[in-house]
Amino acid sequence: MDYVASHGECIDSYLVLGPDCFEGDPIYKHQCAEAEFDRLKWITDKRKRATELVAKLVKAAKDKYDTFFGLVYNILNGLVHRCVTNVGAEGIQYTAVGYCFGAPDVVSLLASDWLAAGVIAPPTFLTEDDLHKVKKPLRLPCAGRSFFSVGRSSQDKACLQKSTFSRALNTDSRNAVIQGHARANLSAILGDSAPFFQARHVHVLGDAYKQTETMAAAARFAKEKGNIAYKTKDYVSARDHYTNAIRLDPSEYTYSLNRSMANVKLEKWCEAEQDATTALTLAPGNSKAYFWRNVARREQGNLLGSLKDITAHADAGGSFEIVLDEISKIVAAGKLSTTPTTHEPELQDTPVAVDGGPKSSGFVIAESERKGMGAFAIQVFHRGDLVLAERPLYMVDNPDDGMKHQANVEVAVRNLSETELKEFLSLRNAHTRTQRFYGNAIVGTHSTNAFAASDNGREKSVLCVRASRFNHSCVPNATYSWHASSGQLRIYALRDVAVGEELFVTYIRGRNVYGSPREVRQSRLKTYGFTCACPACTLPEAEQVISDRRRMEIKEIWESVPRYGPNRTADRLRAIVRAMHLLQEEGYAADADDFTNDAAGICACHSDWDSVDYWAKKTYETRVAEYGEDGRWAVDAQSLHLQLRKHPQAGTQRKEIFTIRL
């Protein structure tokens, strides 16, 4: 109606009148809210009432406009729309367009000499008798498919073939259109006839009906109305418009998503969560749906669910800044515990629908300042907290023969599923500019991202997609290890990690990193195709010299410990304590058990069992924090103090008690 009123060469040439044939009682208010709603009775009553209103409107229009205007009226979704056109010297012309159950009214008017032509779009509720009434040109746009076909095609076809007005009929079938109330296959029934409707105002009306001939088009219109209301902060009206859109086209996820947003603004948390869930059902992995469901769940106190959703939002491409803001709101309100984790997160090793990786309740993958992707904490971590437990895409043997290893990798990658292969190919290949691996991109990607894993004494390598996103640092705040019994690569926090802080592991292990100066570390990292820019590698020159000296001294201590004579055991223990203090000064929070384990063994040689217990406990605590309580190295250290009592070297030196401690 608005379309017709605002189009044409002369805007003033159209006047649109529209009574409300439903009289303020639209059907959508009943069919969802009332379980016992009698749809057929409602339509029958409204159909009868519409005929009465149309008759009154026609009479009123004739009385007012017959002297100088032509009238076009259109029944659209039960509303009677009137378009009045000045036709100049040609005199008065009226056309009628009926939509849905307005079709019989158009046919009745076409039985008189008052109308010049008519349009029915679609021809619902027409009978054989109705068709025989037509005296003027009639156009019948038909939907290609119908939910409510009456199945009378053969009867209608026979009727039309016998009729005297068949040449006046013109049909237009759109097979892509699904119409809720249209009779199916009317285009086949009527056949093709010569085009008509040359009058300008009729063509304009035809364009208008192309925009409203489907339920989907009406749903889009309702959504746009909702968007306008939402932008003006009229969230109640916005929600109502989105509700209308959902009822008209429940298959489109954006309507449920938009209503979820409106419900959030109205603090209708339960409804907002339900709508976001519906949107995710229709559009799995939608980042906005995850975001709004996160908000709704958080406000309802479902913190684990909220955390799952905000993590999935980031994984689906959501803004990391927004993720941090959401997490900070939870932390600030005291709704997210920041106490140390005492067990594995419930969601570890559970596939994510978005990208197939494992879920984590504590970090997201996002763009890193050091280029590429990185892992960022969205909760506080403490030393020993489990950050990630991930099953690999594959595991391969690492034979001494390099060519056999490359062949193993190629076979493993060929056996990946389509989704897994997509994940593999998303990883970086640091060897694209080198001749290493003879330009083999698969082996290059594996070499860049794989982790070492020991399984039953055999050296293997595993490819874990999410773990591969953790960047390197020479002062890492996290460490990885292979947990053979569960078949997982695990990453644990080495120290406190704040929300928003990037999580780093080290690509070169043990003394290769904590016992090497910057120049040596950078040389070892060349195989990964980057220059390390961690805090230990970007110090001012004077501080860099001090850092390098510390690391070289740590290495010297490690190498010198075995060379101390039996009468210099106290000096050996002091050197070990010195090395551990140097590690702390460097900010290096891993591998302290390299030294505490030796200290326990040294004290066992002198039968100083109190010192053995002290150093064995330090070793166990380090390994639990870095490998997990059920990690192989932690399990071995749990009984270290007892094992040393049975060691062949126990008690072989002069008994001596040491008081040297950290």
C-alpha positions as CSV (number, residue, x, y, z in Angstrom):
1,M,0.0,0.0,0.0
2,D,2.8,2.4,0.9
3,Y,4.7,1.3,-2.2
4,V,1.8,2.2,-4.5
5,A,1.2,5.5,-2.8
6,S,4.9,6.6,-3.2
7,H,5.6,5.5,-6.8
8,G,4.7,6.6,-10.3
9,E,5.7,9.5,-12.6
10,C,3.4,11.8,-10.6
11,I,3.3,10.9,-7.0
12,D,0.0,12.8,-6.6
13,S,-1.6,10.4,-9.2
14,Y,-2.1,7.7,-6.5
15,L,-4.4,7.8,-3.5
16,V,-4.4,4.7,-1.3
17,L,-7.3,3.8,1.1
18,G,-7.2,0.8,3.4
19,P,-9.7,-0.4,5.9
20,D,-8.7,-3.1,8.4
21,C,-10.6,-6.2,7.4
22,F,-9.3,-8.0,10.5
23,E,-10.5,-5.1,12.7
24,G,-7.4,-5.2,14.8
25,D,-7.4,-9.0,15.3
26,P,-4.4,-10.4,13.4
27,I,-4.1,-14.2,13.2
28,Y,-0.6,-14.5,14.7
29,K,-2.0,-13.4,18.1
30,H,-4.0,-16.6,18.2
31,Q,-2.1,-19.4,16.5
32,C,0.9,-19.5,18.9
33,A,-0.7,-18.3,22.1
34,E,-3.9,-20.4,22.1
35,A,-3.6,-24.2,21.9
36,E,-7.3,-24.6,21.1
37,F,-7.3,-21.9,18.4
38,D,-9.7,-22.8,15.5
39,R,-7.9,-21.4,12.5
40,L,-10.6,-22.4,10.0
41,K,-13.4,-20.8,11.9
42,W,-11.4,-17.6,12.4
43,I,-10.7,-17.4,8.6
44,T,-14.3,-18.1,7.8
45,D,-15.6,-15.4,10.1
46,K,-13.1,-12.8,8.9
47,R,-13.8,-13.8,5.3
48,K,-17.4,-13.0,5.7
49,R,-16.7,-9.8,7.5
50,A,-14.2,-8.7,4.8
51,T,-17.0,-9.0,2.1
52,E,-19.2,-6.7,4.1
53,L,-16.4,-4.1,4.5
54,V,-15.4,-4.3,0.9
55,A,-19.0,-3.5,-0.2
56,K,-19.1,-0.5,2.1
57,L,-15.7,0.8,0.9
58,V,-16.6,0.4,-2.8
59,K,-19.8,2.4,-2.2
60,A,-18.0,5.1,-0.3
61,A,-15.3,5.4,-2.9
62,K,-17.9,5.6,-5.8
63,D,-19.8,8.3,-4.0
64,K,-16.7,10.4,-3.4
65,Y,-14.4,9.8,-6.4
66,D,-16.6,8.8,-9.4
67,T,-16.6,12.3,-10.8
68,F,-12.8,12.7,-11.2
69,F,-10.8,9.7,-10.0
70,G,-10.2,6.0,-11.0
71,L,-10.0,3.5,-8.2
72,V,-7.6,0.6,-7.7
73,Y,-8.2,-1.5,-4.6
74,N,-6.1,-4.3,-3.3
75,I,-6.9,-6.9,-0.6
76,L,-3.5,-7.6,1.0
77,N,-3.3,-10.2,3.7
78,G,-6.9,-9.5,4.5
79,L,-6.5,-5.7,4.5
80,V,-8.4,-3.9,1.7
81,H,-6.0,-1.3,0.1
82,R,-7.3,1.3,-2.3
83,C,-5.2,3.1,-4.9
84,V,-7.0,5.9,-6.7
85,T,-5.5,7.1,-10.0
86,N,-6.3,10.2,-12.0
87,V,-6.5,8.9,-15.6
88,G,-7.0,12.3,-17.3
89,A,-8.9,12.4,-20.6
90,E,-9.3,8.7,-20.8
91,G,-12.0,8.9,-18.1
92,I,-12.4,6.9,-15.0
93,Q,-10.8,3.4,-14.7
94,Y,-11.0,1.1,-11.8
95,T,-8.9,-2.1,-11.2
96,A,-9.1,-4.5,-8.3
97,V,-6.3,-6.7,-6.9
98,G,-7.1,-9.4,-4.4
99,Y,-4.5,-11.2,-2.2
100,C,-5.2,-14.3,-0.2
101,F,-8.9,-14.6,0.8
102,G,-9.6,-11.3,-1.0
103,A,-9.7,-13.2,-4.4
104,P,-13.5,-13.8,-4.3
105,D,-14.2,-10.1,-3.9
106,V,-12.1,-9.3,-7.0
107,V,-14.0,-11.9,-9.0
108,S,-17.3,-10.4,-7.8
109,L,-16.3,-6.9,-8.9
110,L,-15.1,-8.3,-12.3
111,A,-18.6,-9.6,-12.9
112,S,-19.7,-6.0,-13.3
113,D,-18.9,-3.4,-15.9
114,W,-17.4,-1.1,-13.2
115,L,-13.8,-2.5,-13.3
116,A,-11.4,-2.3,-16.2
117,A,-9.2,-5.2,-15.1
118,G,-8.3,-7.4,-12.1
119,V,-5.4,-9.2,-10.4
120,I,-5.6,-12.1,-8.1
121,A,-2.4,-13.0,-6.2
122,P,-2.9,-15.8,-5.3
123,P,-6.3,-17.2,-6.2
124,T,-7.2,-18.6,-2.8
125,F,-10.9,-19.5,-1.9
126,L,-12.0,-19.4,-5.6
127,T,-14.6,-21.9,-6.8
128,E,-15.7,-22.9,-10.2
129,D,-18.7,-20.7,-9.9
130,D,-16.5,-17.7,-9.0
131,L,-14.4,-18.2,-12.2
132,H,-17.5,-18.1,-14.4
133,K,-18.4,-14.6,-13.2
134,V,-15.3,-13.0,-14.7
135,K,-16.1,-10.5,-17.6
136,K,-12.9,-8.4,-17.6
137,P,-9.2,-9.1,-18.1
138,L,-7.8,-11.0,-15.1
139,R,-4.2,-11.7,-14.2
140,L,-3.4,-14.6,-11.9
141,P,0.2,-14.7,-10.4
142,C,0.6,-18.2,-8.9
143,A,3.0,-19.7,-6.4
144,G,4.9,-22.7,-7.6
145,R,4.4,-24.6,-4.4
146,S,1.6,-24.4,-1.9
147,F,1.1,-25.7,1.7
148,F,-2.7,-25.8,1.3
149,S,-3.4,-27.0,-2.2
150,V,-7.0,-28.1,-2.7
151,G,-6.1,-30.7,-5.4
152,R,-8.7,-29.7,-8.0
153,S,-6.5,-29.0,-10.9
154,S,-8.3,-31.2,-13.4
155,Q,-11.7,-29.7,-12.6
156,D,-10.4,-26.2,-12.8
157,K,-8.7,-26.8,-16.1
158,A,-11.8,-28.3,-17.7
159,C,-13.8,-25.3,-16.4
160,L,-11.5,-22.7,-17.8
161,Q,-11.3,-24.5,-21.2
162,K,-15.0,-24.3,-21.6
163,S,-15.3,-20.7,-20.4
164,T,-16.0,-17.9,-22.8
165,F,-13.5,-15.5,-21.2
166,S,-10.4,-17.7,-21.3
167,R,-8.6,-15.2,-23.6
168,A,-8.9,-12.6,-20.9
169,L,-6.9,-14.7,-18.5
170,N,-3.2,-14.1,-17.9
171,T,-1.1,-16.2,-15.5
172,D,2.3,-15.8,-13.9
173,S,3.8,-18.8,-12.1
174,R,6.9,-18.4,-9.9
175,N,8.2,-21.8,-9.0
176,A,10.6,-20.4,-6.4
177,V,7.7,-19.1,-4.4
178,I,6.1,-21.0,-1.5
179,Q,2.7,-19.6,-0.7
180,G,0.9,-20.5,2.5
181,H,-2.7,-20.4,1.2
182,A,-2.3,-20.6,-2.6
183,R,-3.8,-23.2,-4.8
184,A,-0.9,-25.1,-6.4
185,N,-0.2,-25.4,-10.2
186,L,-2.7,-22.8,-11.4
187,S,-0.2,-21.8,-14.1
188,A,-0.5,-25.2,-15.6
189,I,-4.2,-25.1,-15.3
190,L,-4.6,-21.8,-17.1
191,G,-1.8,-22.0,-19.6
192,D,-0.1,-18.9,-21.3
193,S,-2.1,-16.1,-22.7
194,A,-1.2,-12.7,-24.3
195,P,0.1,-10.1,-21.9
196,F,-2.2,-7.3,-20.9
197,F,-2.4,-4.6,-18.3
198,Q,-0.8,-1.8,-20.3
199,A,-2.0,0.9,-18.0
200,R,0.9,2.4,-16.0
201,H,-0.8,2.1,-12.6
202,V,-1.4,-1.6,-13.1
203,H,2.3,-2.4,-13.7
204,V,3.2,-0.5,-10.6
205,L,0.8,-2.6,-8.6
206,G,2.3,-5.7,-10.2
207,D,5.8,-4.7,-8.9
208,A,4.4,-4.1,-5.4
209,Y,2.9,-7.6,-5.3
210,K,6.2,-9.2,-6.4
211,Q,7.6,-7.9,-3.1
212,T,4.9,-9.3,-0.9
213,E,3.8,-12.5,-2.6
214,T,5.7,-14.8,-0.2
215,M,5.7,-15.3,3.5
216,A,9.4,-14.8,3.5
217,A,9.1,-11.3,2.0
218,A,6.6,-10.4,4.7
219,A,9.0,-11.8,7.3
220,R,11.8,-9.7,6.0
221,F,9.5,-6.6,6.2
222,A,8.7,-7.4,9.8
223,K,12.4,-7.8,10.6
224,E,13.2,-4.4,9.1
225,K,10.4,-2.9,11.2
226,G,12.0,-4.6,14.2
227,N,15.4,-3.2,13.3
228,I,14.0,0.3,13.1
229,A,12.4,-0.1,16.5
230,Y,15.6,-1.6,18.0
231,K,17.7,1.4,16.8
232,T,15.3,3.8,18.5
233,K,15.5,1.7,21.7
234,D,11.9,0.6,21.5
235,Y,12.8,-2.9,22.4
236,V,9.3,-4.0,23.2
237,S,8.1,-3.2,19.7
238,A,11.3,-4.6,18.2
239,R,10.7,-7.9,20.0
240,D,7.1,-8.0,18.7
241,H,8.2,-7.4,15.1
242,Y,10.8,-10.1,15.3
243,T,8.2,-12.4,16.7
244,N,6.1,-11.7,13.7
245,A,9.0,-12.5,11.4
246,I,9.7,-15.8,13.2
247,R,6.1,-16.8,12.8
248,L,6.1,-16.0,9.1
249,D,9.5,-17.7,8.4
250,P,10.8,-19.8,11.3
251,S,13.7,-21.1,9.2
252,E,15.6,-17.9,9.1
253,Y,18.1,-17.7,12.1
254,T,18.5,-13.9,12.0
255,Y,15.0,-13.4,13.3
256,S,15.6,-15.5,16.4
257,L,19.0,-13.9,16.9
258,N,17.5,-10.4,16.7
259,R,14.8,-11.3,19.2
260,S,17.5,-12.6,21.5
261,M,19.2,-9.2,21.4
262,A,15.9,-7.4,22.1
263,N,15.2,-9.8,25.0
264,V,18.6,-9.1,26.4
265,K,17.9,-5.4,26.3
266,L,14.6,-6.1,28.1
267,E,16.4,-8.3,30.6
268,K,14.3,-11.3,29.6
269,W,17.3,-13.6,30.1
270,C,15.6,-17.0,29.8
271,E,13.8,-16.0,26.5
272,A,17.1,-14.5,25.2
273,E,18.9,-17.7,25.9
274,Q,16.2,-19.8,24.1
275,D,16.3,-17.5,21.1
276,A,20.1,-17.6,20.8
277,T,20.0,-21.4,21.1
278,T,17.4,-21.5,18.3
279,A,19.7,-19.3,16.2
280,L,22.6,-21.6,16.8
281,T,20.5,-24.6,15.8
282,L,19.7,-22.9,12.5
283,A,23.2,-21.5,12.0
284,P,25.7,-23.6,13.9
285,G,28.8,-21.7,14.9
286,N,27.3,-18.2,14.6
287,S,29.5,-16.0,16.7
288,K,26.8,-13.4,17.5
289,A,24.5,-16.1,18.8
290,Y,27.2,-17.4,21.0
291,F,27.8,-13.9,22.3
292,W,24.2,-13.1,23.2
293,R,23.6,-16.5,24.8
294,N,26.8,-15.9,26.9
295,V,25.2,-12.7,28.2
296,A,21.9,-14.3,28.9
297,R,23.5,-17.3,30.7
298,R,25.8,-15.1,32.7
299,E,22.9,-13.0,34.0
300,Q,21.1,-16.2,35.0
301,G,24.2,-17.4,36.9
302,N,25.1,-20.2,34.5
303,L,28.8,-19.2,34.5
304,L,30.1,-22.4,33.0
305,G,27.7,-22.1,30.1
306,S,28.5,-18.4,29.7
307,L,32.2,-19.2,29.6
308,K,31.7,-21.9,27.0
309,D,29.8,-19.5,24.8
310,I,32.2,-16.6,25.1
311,T,35.1,-19.0,24.2
312,A,33.1,-20.3,21.2
313,H,32.4,-16.7,20.2
314,A,36.1,-16.0,20.1
315,D,36.9,-19.2,18.3
316,A,34.2,-18.3,15.7
317,G,36.0,-15.1,14.9
318,G,34.6,-12.8,17.6
319,S,36.6,-9.7,18.8
320,F,39.1,-10.5,21.4
321,E,38.6,-7.1,23.0
322,I,34.9,-7.9,23.4
323,V,35.7,-11.3,24.9
324,L,38.0,-9.7,27.5
325,D,35.4,-7.1,28.3
326,E,32.8,-9.8,28.9
327,I,35.2,-11.8,31.1
328,S,36.2,-8.7,33.1
329,K,32.6,-8.1,33.9
330,I,32.2,-11.5,35.4
331,V,35.5,-11.2,37.3
332,A,34.6,-7.7,38.6
333,A,31.3,-9.0,39.9
334,G,33.0,-11.8,41.7
335,K,31.1,-14.4,39.7
336,L,34.1,-16.3,38.3
337,S,36.3,-18.1,40.8
338,T,40.0,-17.1,40.7
339,T,41.2,-19.9,43.1
340,P,43.6,-22.5,41.8
341,T,42.1,-25.3,39.8
342,T,42.3,-28.6,41.7
343,H,40.9,-30.8,38.9
344,E,40.7,-31.0,35.1
345,P,38.2,-28.7,33.6
346,E,35.0,-30.6,32.8
347,L,35.1,-29.6,29.1
348,Q,38.6,-30.7,28.3
349,D,38.9,-32.8,25.1
350,T,35.3,-32.2,24.0
351,P,35.0,-31.3,20.3
352,V,33.9,-27.8,19.5
353,A,31.3,-27.6,16.7
354,V,32.9,-24.5,15.2
355,D,36.4,-25.7,14.5
356,G,36.7,-29.2,15.8
357,G,39.3,-28.4,18.5
358,P,39.1,-29.1,22.2
359,K,37.2,-26.8,24.4
360,S,38.9,-24.9,27.1
361,S,37.3,-23.1,30.0
362,G,40.2,-20.7,30.3
363,F,41.6,-19.4,27.0
364,V,40.8,-18.3,23.5
365,I,42.7,-18.2,20.2
366,A,43.1,-14.7,18.8
367,E,45.4,-12.5,16.9
368,S,48.7,-12.0,18.6
369,E,50.9,-8.8,18.6
370,R,53.7,-11.0,17.5
371,K,51.9,-11.8,14.3
372,G,49.7,-14.7,13.6
373,M,47.5,-16.3,16.2
374,G,48.1,-16.8,19.9
375,A,46.4,-18.2,23.1
376,F,45.0,-15.7,25.6
377,A,43.8,-16.3,29.1
378,I,40.1,-15.4,29.7
379,Q,40.4,-16.5,33.4
380,V,43.0,-16.2,36.0
381,F,45.5,-19.2,36.0
382,H,47.8,-20.2,38.9
383,R,50.8,-22.4,38.8
384,G,49.8,-26.0,38.2
385,D,46.4,-25.1,36.7
386,L,45.5,-27.2,33.6
387,V,45.1,-24.9,30.6
388,L,44.6,-27.4,27.8
389,A,44.2,-31.1,27.2
390,E,44.0,-32.0,23.5
391,R,44.0,-35.2,21.5
392,P,46.1,-35.0,18.4
393,L,45.0,-35.1,14.8
394,Y,47.5,-37.9,14.4
395,M,50.6,-39.5,16.0
396,V,53.6,-40.8,13.9
397,D,56.8,-42.7,14.8
398,N,60.1,-40.7,14.6
399,P,62.5,-43.2,13.1
400,D,66.2,-42.3,12.7
401,D,65.7,-42.5,9.0
402,G,64.4,-39.0,8.0
403,M,62.8,-40.2,4.8
404,K,60.8,-42.8,6.6
405,H,59.6,-40.2,9.1
406,Q,58.5,-37.9,6.2
407,A,56.6,-40.9,4.6
408,N,54.9,-41.5,8.0
409,V,53.7,-37.9,8.1
410,E,52.4,-38.0,4.6
411,V,50.4,-41.2,5.3
412,A,49.0,-39.7,8.5
413,V,47.8,-36.5,6.7
414,R,46.3,-38.5,3.8
415,N,44.2,-40.4,6.4
416,L,42.7,-37.2,7.9
417,S,39.0,-36.4,7.4
418,E,38.0,-33.4,5.4
419,T,37.5,-31.3,8.5
420,E,40.8,-32.5,10.1
421,L,42.7,-31.7,6.9
422,K,41.2,-28.2,6.8
423,E,42.5,-27.7,10.4
424,F,45.9,-29.1,9.4
425,L,46.2,-26.8,6.4
426,S,45.3,-23.7,8.6
427,L,48.6,-24.1,10.4
428,R,51.8,-22.3,9.5
429,N,54.6,-23.8,7.4
430,A,57.9,-22.2,8.5
431,H,59.8,-23.8,5.7
432,T,58.3,-22.3,2.6
433,R,61.4,-20.2,1.8
434,T,63.9,-23.0,2.5
435,Q,64.9,-26.2,0.7
436,R,64.4,-28.2,3.8
437,F,62.1,-31.2,3.1
438,Y,62.5,-30.4,-0.6
439,G,59.5,-28.1,-0.6
440,N,57.2,-30.7,0.9
441,A,54.5,-28.5,2.5
442,I,52.9,-31.3,4.4
443,V,56.2,-32.3,6.1
444,G,57.1,-28.6,6.6
445,T,53.8,-27.9,8.4
446,H,54.3,-31.0,10.5
447,S,57.8,-30.0,11.4
448,T,56.7,-26.4,12.3
449,N,53.9,-27.5,14.6
450,A,54.4,-31.0,15.9
451,F,55.2,-31.9,19.5
452,A,57.5,-34.6,20.7
453,A,55.8,-37.5,22.5
454,S,57.1,-40.7,24.1
455,D,54.9,-43.7,24.0
456,N,56.0,-47.0,25.6
457,G,59.7,-46.0,25.2
458,R,59.3,-45.1,21.5
459,E,59.9,-41.6,20.3
460,K,56.9,-40.2,18.4
461,S,55.5,-36.8,17.3
462,V,51.9,-35.6,17.5
463,L,50.1,-32.8,15.8
464,C,47.7,-30.8,18.0
465,V,45.9,-27.9,16.3
466,R,45.1,-25.7,19.3
467,A,48.3,-26.4,21.2
468,S,50.1,-25.4,18.0
469,R,48.7,-21.9,18.4
470,F,50.6,-21.3,21.6
471,N,53.6,-19.0,20.8
472,H,57.2,-19.4,22.1
473,S,58.9,-17.4,24.9
474,C,62.3,-17.9,26.5
475,V,60.5,-17.1,29.8
476,P,57.3,-19.1,29.3
477,N,54.3,-18.9,31.6
478,A,53.1,-22.4,30.5
479,T,54.6,-25.7,29.7
480,Y,53.5,-28.7,27.6
481,S,53.9,-32.4,28.0
482,W,52.6,-35.6,26.5
483,H,50.3,-37.7,28.7
484,A,50.5,-41.2,27.2
485,S,47.8,-42.9,29.2
486,S,45.1,-40.5,28.1
487,G,46.5,-39.9,24.6
488,Q,46.5,-36.1,25.3
489,L,48.9,-33.2,25.0
490,R,48.6,-31.2,28.1
491,I,49.6,-27.6,28.9
492,Y,49.9,-26.4,32.5
493,A,50.4,-22.8,33.8
494,L,53.9,-22.2,35.3
495,R,52.9,-19.1,37.2
496,D,50.0,-16.8,37.8
497,V,48.5,-15.6,34.5
498,A,46.1,-12.7,34.4
499,V,43.0,-12.3,32.2
500,G,44.0,-11.1,28.8
501,E,47.6,-12.2,29.1
502,E,49.0,-14.3,26.3
503,L,50.0,-17.8,27.2
504,F,53.5,-18.9,26.0
505,V,55.4,-22.2,26.0
506,T,59.0,-22.8,25.0
507,Y,59.8,-24.5,21.7
508,I,63.4,-25.4,22.9
509,R,63.4,-27.3,26.1
510,G,65.5,-27.5,29.3
511,R,69.1,-26.3,29.2
512,N,68.8,-25.3,25.6
513,V,66.7,-22.4,26.7
514,Y,67.5,-21.7,30.3
515,G,71.2,-22.4,29.9
516,S,71.7,-20.5,26.6
517,P,72.4,-16.8,25.8
518,R,70.1,-14.9,23.4
519,E,72.3,-15.4,20.3
520,V,72.3,-19.2,20.8
521,R,68.6,-19.4,21.4
522,Q,67.8,-17.3,18.3
523,S,70.0,-19.7,16.3
524,R,68.1,-22.7,17.6
525,L,64.7,-21.0,16.8
526,K,65.6,-20.4,13.2
527,T,64.1,-23.8,12.3
528,Y,60.7,-22.3,13.3
529,G,61.1,-19.4,10.9
530,F,60.8,-16.5,13.4
531,T,63.0,-14.2,15.5
532,C,62.0,-14.4,19.2
533,A,60.8,-11.1,20.6
534,C,60.0,-12.3,24.1
535,P,61.0,-10.2,27.2
536,A,64.3,-12.2,27.6
537,C,65.3,-11.4,24.0
538,T,64.3,-7.8,23.8
539,L,66.1,-6.4,26.9
540,P,68.2,-3.2,26.8
541,E,71.7,-4.1,25.9
542,A,73.2,-3.7,29.4
543,E,70.4,-5.9,30.9
544,Q,70.8,-8.4,28.0
545,V,74.4,-8.9,28.9
546,I,73.4,-9.6,32.6
547,S,70.7,-12.0,31.5
548,D,73.1,-13.9,29.2
549,R,75.6,-14.3,32.0
550,R,73.0,-15.7,34.3
551,R,71.9,-18.3,31.8
552,M,75.5,-19.3,31.0
553,E,76.2,-19.6,34.7
554,I,73.2,-21.9,35.2
555,K,74.6,-24.1,32.4
556,E,78.0,-24.1,34.0
557,I,76.6,-25.1,37.4
558,W,74.6,-28.0,35.8
559,E,77.7,-29.3,34.1
560,S,79.9,-28.9,37.2
561,V,77.7,-30.6,39.7
562,P,78.9,-34.2,38.8
563,R,82.5,-33.1,39.1
564,Y,82.5,-32.1,42.8
565,G,84.5,-34.4,45.0
566,P,83.0,-36.4,47.9
567,N,84.3,-33.9,50.4
568,R,82.6,-31.0,48.7
569,T,79.0,-32.1,48.9
570,A,78.0,-28.9,50.7
571,D,79.5,-26.8,47.9
572,R,77.5,-28.9,45.4
573,L,74.3,-28.2,47.3
574,R,75.1,-24.5,47.5
575,A,75.7,-24.4,43.7
576,I,72.3,-26.1,43.1
577,V,70.6,-23.5,45.3
578,R,72.5,-20.8,43.4
579,A,71.3,-22.1,40.1
580,M,67.7,-22.2,41.3
581,H,68.0,-18.5,42.5
582,L,69.4,-17.6,39.0
583,L,66.4,-19.3,37.4
584,Q,64.1,-17.2,39.5
585,E,66.0,-14.0,38.7
586,E,65.6,-14.8,35.0
587,G,61.8,-15.3,35.5
588,Y,62.1,-18.9,34.3
589,A,59.6,-20.9,36.2
590,A,60.2,-24.4,34.8
591,D,62.6,-27.3,35.1
592,A,63.7,-26.7,38.7
593,D,63.4,-30.4,39.2
594,D,66.6,-30.7,37.1
595,F,68.4,-29.5,40.2
596,T,66.2,-30.6,43.1
597,N,66.3,-34.2,41.9
598,D,70.1,-34.2,41.9
599,A,70.1,-32.6,45.4
600,A,68.0,-35.4,46.7
601,G,70.3,-38.0,45.2
602,I,73.4,-36.3,46.6
603,C,72.0,-36.3,50.1
604,A,71.0,-40.0,49.9
605,C,74.6,-40.8,49.3
606,H,75.3,-39.3,52.8
607,S,72.3,-40.9,54.4
608,D,70.8,-37.5,55.2
609,W,67.2,-38.7,54.9
610,D,65.7,-35.4,56.2
611,S,67.4,-33.6,53.3
612,V,66.4,-36.3,50.9
613,D,62.7,-35.9,52.0
614,Y,63.0,-32.1,51.5
615,W,64.5,-32.2,48.0
616,A,62.4,-35.1,46.9
617,K,59.3,-33.1,48.0
618,K,60.5,-30.1,45.9
619,T,61.0,-32.3,42.9
620,Y,57.5,-33.8,43.3
621,E,55.8,-30.4,43.7
622,T,57.6,-29.1,40.5
623,R,56.5,-32.1,38.5
624,V,52.9,-32.1,39.7
625,A,52.7,-28.4,38.6
626,E,54.3,-29.0,35.2
627,Y,53.0,-32.5,34.3
628,G,49.9,-33.0,36.4
629,E,49.5,-35.3,39.4
630,D,49.0,-38.3,37.1
631,G,51.8,-37.4,34.8
632,R,54.5,-40.0,34.4
633,W,57.3,-37.8,35.8
634,A,55.1,-36.8,38.8
635,V,54.2,-40.4,39.5
636,D,57.8,-41.4,39.5
637,A,58.7,-38.5,41.9
638,Q,55.9,-39.4,44.3
639,S,58.0,-42.2,45.8
640,L,61.4,-40.6,45.1
641,H,62.3,-40.4,48.8
642,L,61.7,-44.2,49.2
643,Q,63.4,-45.1,45.9
644,L,66.6,-43.3,47.0
645,R,66.7,-45.4,50.2
646,K,67.0,-48.4,48.0
647,H,69.4,-46.9,45.4
648,P,72.8,-48.7,45.1
649,Q,74.6,-45.4,45.9
650,A,72.6,-44.7,49.1
651,G,74.8,-44.5,52.1
652,T,78.0,-45.1,50.2
653,Q,79.5,-41.8,51.4
654,R,80.4,-40.6,54.9
655,K,77.2,-39.9,56.8
656,E,76.6,-36.2,57.0
657,I,73.7,-33.9,57.8
658,F,73.1,-30.8,55.6
659,T,71.0,-27.8,56.5
660,I,71.3,-26.1,53.1
661,R,67.8,-25.2,51.8
662,L,66.3,-22.8,49.3
